[in-house]
Amino acid sequence: QSALTQPPSASGSPGQSVTISCTGTSSDVGGYNYVAWYQQHPGKAPKVMIYEVSKRPSGVPDRFSGSKSGNTASLTVSGLQAEDEADYYCSSYAGSNNFVFGTGTKVTV
Amino acid sequence: EVQLVESGGVLVQPGGSLRLSCATTGFTFNNHALHWVRQAPGKGLEYISGISYDGQDTYYVNSVKGRFIISRDKSKNTLYLQMGSLRLEDMAVYYCARDSSGCLDYWGQGTLVTVSS
């Protein structure tokens, strides 16, 4: 039940790309293809941006992409825009009907 | 339109009890597992409890096990979280969320639980 590890912060200029890592274990990230990424603006509820490692929900720009290798998942935001400035959290299914979240990354544009 | 609306967050003293509700509309309630996630002021998201689509299986993170009970009422399309023996560290915004394809695809707006004497 330990939180997944994310870098506390990441930044990039408009138009650049930023990649956030999310490191877990073989019991969560490495064991399931149910990694998701959430965007949270201040005072708002989280919004899913990526699910099942690399799938985008309808309405999420294709600037957002996800991948996974072993126990580490990654979120890449390409062509950064001002509205991408937010907190980002990864999550993974961890078996037995439960999830675990990452520590969160503040992205500054 | 899928909606989840939490309610029940109030100011409560340490050691007190509280029940949160999450009223849902816009989807087939019995088809989805549901979950509670909390966020302490200025902190990250913490997954705390989940319940299967049929209510038969539940899960609790260690920090709330034995103090919180998750349940669901299909006649009211509502999810609940009964919280007891509340501690200062339980103070947070509590979100309910729907489970779909291994992610939490719809969230409520959150309800604030304040624990203070």
Interface residues (C-beta under 8 A of the other chain):
Chain A: Q1 A3 Y32 N33 Y34 A36 Y38 Q40 A45 P46 K47 V48 Y51 E52 K55 P57 D87 Y89 S91 Y93 S96 N97 N98 F99 V100 F101 G102 T103 G104
Chain B: A33 H35 V37 G44 L45 E46 Y47 G50 I51 S52 D57 T58 Y59 V61 N62 Y95 S101 G102 C103 L104 D105 W107 G108 Q109 G110
